[in-house]
Amino acid sequence: MADQLLVGRVAKAHGIAGELAVVIHTDSPDERFATGAVLTARLRDGSVRPVTVESVRAHSGRLLVRLEEVGDRTVAETFRGARLLVDAADLPPSEDPDEFYDHELEGLTAMLADGTEVGTVREIARGPGGELLVVDLTEGTEALVPFVREIVPEVDVAGRRVVLDPPEGLLG
């Protein structure tokens, strides 16, 4: 089975007609949630099912998504907390050498410019200030590393590593 990537998470049901308020977890919401797009929904109970986007509209920083398979609020409530996923194999390659999919960065070895390994990239966190690499440090703690060229001067996906040039104190 192909790796599946998170593109959205259902926050709650919206209204009585079965719309879902979705928190976006993708840089391409217009593509991932286009009418007719097929996603995989992983519900809180562990069940997995394909779903098809019927309509979508922006609302208060989220998307209101209607799925063909969700006809009313009762069904919509069962989707609360569901993870909406796409297959990594279905994503087009990035045309920008400085842009990466989260799954390409997760698991990379984090090292300093002198070759000292400091940890492993666990995930990418997004906040109002930008993207952060969540790095599990070798001593058992974690560091939040701003994903900017000044601090992460090199990303070598093929070589499975990122080079860090952290300011003093960033890594603990």
N, C-alpha and C positions, 0 to 999 in steps of 0.2 A: 504494500500500500504506500502511495506517495506521501511524503511529509505534508502535513496540513498546517496552514498558517492562519492565525487569527486575523480577521479583517473587521470584526465588530462583536460587541457583547450586548445582549438584550438587557436593558436596565429595567423595563417595566412595560406593561400593556398601556396603551394610550387610547382613551375614548372607548366607545362601545362597539365599534365596527371591526375590531381586531388588529388595529395598527400596533406596531411595536416601536418603542423608543429605543434607539440603538446608539451606543457609544462607539464612535469610529476608532478603529485601530489600523488604519491603512492610509498611505499617502495618496491613494487613488480611489476615493470613495465614488466618484462618478463612474468609474469602470467597474468596480467590485459590486456596486449596488444598482447597476443599470437595469432597467426593465428587461425581464427575461433572463437575467443572470441566475445561474444555479449555484447555490452555496450548500455547504454541509452544516447542519445544525446539530451541535452536541448539547443535549439538554442536561439539566442538573441531575436527573436520575441515571445518567450514563448512556441513555439511548441516543442513537445517531440516525438522522434522516436527511435526505436531500430536500431542499426547499427552493422555490423559484420566486424571485422578486417580481411582484405585480406592479407596485408603484413605490415611489420614494419622494420625500420632500424634506427640506431642512427645517429644523425647529429648535430654537434655543441651544445651539451648539451641538445638537444631536441630529440624527436622521429619524424621521418617522417612516417606517418601512411596512408595507403591506405585502404579505406573502400569500401566494395562491393557496397554500395549504392551511392558512389560518383565517377562518371565516367569521369569528366573533371574539368577544372579549374573554369568554370562558376558555377557549383554546389558546388565546394570546397569553393568558395568565400562566399556562403550562410552559411557556417559552421564557418566562422571567429567569434571568441568569444564564440563558443559553449562549454558547460560544458559536459565532458564525465563522466558518472556515472555508478556505479555498485550497486546492492542491498546489503545492509549490511548483510542480512540473508544468502547470498551466500558466505560470507567470512569464511574461516576456523578459528577455534579458534587459538590464538597464543600459541605456545608451550613454549615460554619464558615468565616467570612471570614478567619480567621487560620490556616487550614490550606491547604496547597498540595501538589499532586503534584510530584514531582521534575522531570518534564518541563516543567512550567509555569515553573519557576525557571531551568532550564538555558538559557543564551544571553541572559539578561537583562543589560542594562548596569548595572554597579555604579557609583554616583556618590555624592559627598559631598553634604551638605545645601545647599552653595553652588552645586551644579550641576557641579562638577568631575568629569569621568569618570575613574575609576581603573582600570577593567577590565571583565571579563565573567565572569559566573558560569558555570563549566564543569560543575560537578556538585555533588551533595549527599553529604557523607560522614557516616556515623553511627558514633559511638563511645560509650563508656560515659558520657561527660560530656554527650552530647546531639548535636544535628545541627550540622554545619559547612557553610558555603558555601565551596566551593573556587573562589577567584576568580583568574583569569589577569589579572595586573596589566599595565597598558600598558607598563611598562618591561621586561617579559619574565620577571618572576618570578611566583610564586604566593603567595597568602595564604589562610590558613584562618581564616574569620570565623565566630565563634559565632553561630548563627542564633537570637538572642534579641532581644526588642523593644528593649532598651537599646542594642544595637549596630546592629540593623537595624530602625529605627523605621518604615520604610515599604516595602511591597512593592506595586508597581503592575504587575500582570501585563498588563493591557490596554495600558499605556504602555510595556511592555517594559523596566522598570527597577526596581532596588532602591536605596534610599537607605541609606547607611552612616553611622554616627556612631561611628567606631572610637576606642578609647583610643590614646594616643600609643604609637607603635612597632608597632602591630598590622599595618600595611600596609608595614612595612619601613623 
